[in-house]
Amino acid sequence: MIREFQPQKIPRPMQVAQLPKDLNFLDIEIGCGVGFHPLFYARSNPGRFLIAIEKTSDKFDKFQRRYLNHKSPQNLIPIHANAVAWITHFIKPNTVDRYFILYPNPYPKDPQKRFFAMPFMKYLIETLKKGGQITLATNEKDHYEEAKQLAIEYWNLDLVEDRIVLAKEQPRTHFEKKYLERGEICYNLIFAKR
Ligand SMILES: C[S@@+](CC[C@H](N)C(=O)[O-])C[C@H]1O[C@@H](n2cnc3c(N)ncnc32)[C@H](O)[C@@H]1O
């Protein structure tokens, strides 16, 4: 059983984001690491807007440097924060089209810290528009199976995609590259809100 979400206990982060007024598609990446995926995604999707959040300072600094080197794409905002706190305070219900959670920490000894097992997931799903999607990638079979079960049975999400990332595919993230080079299986799940 997942505990009740208690937003009043979550501190407000410092960094705010100025979103454009004429926003059609809002996407959010949680734990974007050094930022390969957000930069590629923003460039490939000029009609969408991406907020990419990373909490670890040295990874965020690399992402920020890369962002500046890529001439600061107008449709991407890098945020240095805990995504749980940032989304809870700054993202309103029914406003997000897509979430990306790519190779999150699997917390093998602390499974309640995995996103789909967190009380925060209730609010994350509230922030999705109807039909909005969550992509989860992981190289951990247990994590993949657990997330799939919780998403479908506990959070009532629809399964849209359930596939293995092919070794010949262009890796989307730093971790995906590492895992594919090692010959590990990378699972990709996409869920949609009803
Ligand atoms: C295993 S790394 C994967 C990074 C990147 N997505 C990739 O695939 O290369 C997980 C990242 O998520 C970040 N992270 C974990 N929990 C987070 C949270 N609550 N808010 C923001 N970032 C988080 C960690 O700092 C770490 O950089």
The ligand as a Gaussian input file, in Angstrom:
#p B3LYP/6-31G(d) Opt

LIG

0 1
 C       20.786000       6.925000     -13.062000
 S       20.767000       8.633000     -13.387000
 C       20.119000       8.729000     -15.046000
 C       20.375000      10.060000     -15.670000
 C       19.814000      10.222000     -17.100000
 N       18.379000      10.156000     -17.108000
 C       20.392000       9.172000     -18.011000
 O       19.667000       8.236000     -18.361000
 O       21.573000       9.296000     -18.376000
 C       19.401000       9.188000     -12.421000
 C       19.405000      10.696000     -12.268000
 O       18.205000      11.119000     -11.651000
 C       18.522000      12.176000     -10.758000
 N       17.419000      12.239000      -9.795000
 C       17.025000      11.251000      -8.943000
 N       15.968000      11.659000      -8.232000
 C       15.676000      12.928000      -8.648000
 C       14.703000      13.879000      -8.274000
 N       13.800000      13.608000      -7.322000
 N       14.715000      15.079000      -8.892000
 C       15.628000      15.360000      -9.845000
 N       16.592000      14.504000     -10.236000
 C       16.610000      13.297000      -9.650000
 C       19.863000      11.774000     -10.182000
 O       20.557000      12.886000      -9.659000
 C       20.549000      11.204000     -11.410000
 O       21.236000      12.192000     -12.142000

